[in-house]
């Protein structure tokens, strides 16, 4: 499986057989989403910056709910979570997705805003890759994201949902989170190809695919 970053909370995952899946396609955040094509789309919740399904060409199925699903080569498990720290009173629900293919597991944390809870952590398990928001305001901030990483202990951590040039949401850049992770443990890559032994134990900042 390969993982490429489309910006914000959107990634393109490609299985070994060529099946493609896009997470949280976006619009209305100040910069355009790059062209994306995929057979499948998963959306953590219905906000426009996470559910711009029209921005993905060729999508034949869109997943917006919890539970276990088969999407071509991918097995996807949606786990209910809260978009805020007060059990949804501010922003409602969000879904955490475990996405499995080719013997690898990528966990997309969606717009997680709640602090870690034992039941949620048990369902997340031990993914190979954790895609975690770090920009704060609408999600956990750098400290909250670091706590999820500490408790989940993924092989590889990839930050998402942070300020990029042109962004208008007022969220923070990834710098504070990367500082918490330690400069010696952070690397930049164009694409993550799994398994990736050289990235294990590290935080990988993926370049935005253009």
PyMOL commands that set and color helices and strands:
alter all, ss='L'
color gray80, all
select helices_A, chain A and resi 53-55+118-124+142-152+175-181+183-185+197-199
alter helices_A, ss='H'
color red, helices_A
select strands_A, chain A and resi 2-7+10-14+20-23+36-37+40-42+56-57+61-63+67-71+74-82+93-101+104-108+129-133+156-160+186-189+192-193+202-206
alter strands_A, ss='S'
color yellow, strands_A
deselect
rebuild
show_as cartoon
